[in-house]
Amino acid sequence: MMTRRFVLATALAGLTAVLSAQQAPDRTHPPQPGPPPALTLPTIQKRQLSNGLPVWMVEMHKVPVVQVTLLVFSGTADDPAGKFGVASLTTAMLEEGAGARSALEIADAVDFLGADLGAGTSIDASAVRLHVPVARLAGALPIMADVALRPTFPKDELERLRRERLTNLLQARDDPPTIAALAFSRILYGPAHRYGTAMLGTGATIAAFTPDDLRAFYAGTFRPANTTLLVVGDVAPDRVMPLLESSFGSWTAQTGAAAHATLPAAPEPARREIYLVDKPDAAQSQVRIGWIGVPRSTPDYFPIQVMNTILGGSFSSRLNMNLREKHGYAYGAGSGFDMRASAGPFAASAGVQTDKTAESLKEFFNELNGILQPIPPDELARAKNYVALRFPGGFETTGDISRKLEDALVYHLPDTYFSQYVQSIQAVTAADVQRVAQKYIQPGRFVVVVVGDRKKIEPGIRALNLGPIKIVTIDEVFGPAPSIPQ
């Protein structure tokens, strides 16, 4: 069974700025010669079980292992109003008792097979994932099927997870990166929008959930018509299909479409505003700058990838080279578009020296304004090659390919999408980059969130005259501090 580690900033806000650990060339370094070669990927074979459950398979025969994923097209974005956090808790509870086994018995059975079994949820989907030696697949699939299809939601395990999550929320209130990420989302989307509240929910919702709440969400979303089975590894379709049929073919559920929430459109900020969250004696100031970005379905996906690589998507990006390498204000700085089924946030971010907070903000806006100008040819070529050359690394393992298939299914990508990815990146022009920069990077309308020691940073920020300043409390970000049941 997978170890449960809650990386607070990710689990609570779904927003990260990822900096790659690549060597940092100087901006004047000449572009790499020639475009990367085309990427050849294994064929996706599509089948179906007798109950209509779709099956996607990819054969990889170099290592005798297999990854099986039951992908459910419902995630935290489908939490009903007033029950934010129910999807995350429901999926976490799948392993805590299923069929005739308790949580410990599930863990023992999985460990005996040398397998890894886990369940999790994201904003747009949930999944039960099994990684197992091929020789043990027949023994592992029935356990996976119990977890996915026959969870028992035992009350004692729910109470344990409830205490764990409330403790995580309490700890998050003292973690500046988590505060900044959640405050940024809350300010952009508001407390009524699902994107404006932690993926785990709030202290009030977590405290109120009952086993019946979890069963209701499970029954409305975990059904054959709302799922797909993915199989990647050292298997042949004709051999694995009978095993899948035996474990999943008799699965039936209520008729009708799965319950899906409709998220309201969140308005973009009309002007730039600065929000300060006081964290006395904070070692750094956590900075988040941006607004609502684009959905994963945007036709500008590839130009955005190239543009953001130049701005803040790589170690040698402009933001990182400025704030880290040139000025030494931050250990790392970056930017990213969090693309979801609905428009997620764009954010430029860093943890910066407290005494250089104002200077850091000035440099952030220097680069945000600078990306609106034409991109030099050598910098454009380096960015495209950087994206293209890193792309094949996402297809090395069975788990890697399975995650790519998940993306294809959740976001309705065409079958040729990954094989043509490199060519699509290489086709991006300087004009494309400038167009999307001017459309999606509008510094004069960005929200600025700074979490730090207010008495030390506020005077310098006010002197910049970036816009009106509002003070936000920790309770406004998280809600009241939760009490932990004994």
Buried (B, 14 or more C-beta within 10 A) or exposed (E): BBEEEBEBBEBBBBBBBEBBEEEBBEEEEEBBEEBBEEBEBEEBEEBEBEBEBBBBBBBBEEEEBBBBBBBBBBBBBBBBEEBBBBBBBBBBBBBBBBBEBBBEBBBEBBEEBEBBBBBBBBBBBBBBBBBBBBEBBBBBBBBBBBBBBBBBBBEEBBEEBBBBBBEBBBEBBEBBBBBBBBBBBBBBBBEEBBBBBBBBBBBEBBBBBEBEBBBBBBEBBBBBBBBBBBBBBBBEBEEBBEBBBBBBBEBEBEEEEBBBBEBEEBEBBEEBBBBBBBBEEBEBBBBBBBBBBBBBBBEBBBBBBBBBBBBBBBBBBBBBBBBBBEBEBBBBBBBBBBBBBBBBBBBBBBBBBBEBBBBBBEBBBEBBEBBEEEBBEBBBBBBBBBBBBBBBEBBEBBBBBBBBBBBBBBBEBEEEBBEEBBBBBBEBEBEBBBBBBEEBBBBEBBBBBBBBBBEBBBEBBEEBEBBEBEEBEBEBBBBEEBEBEE
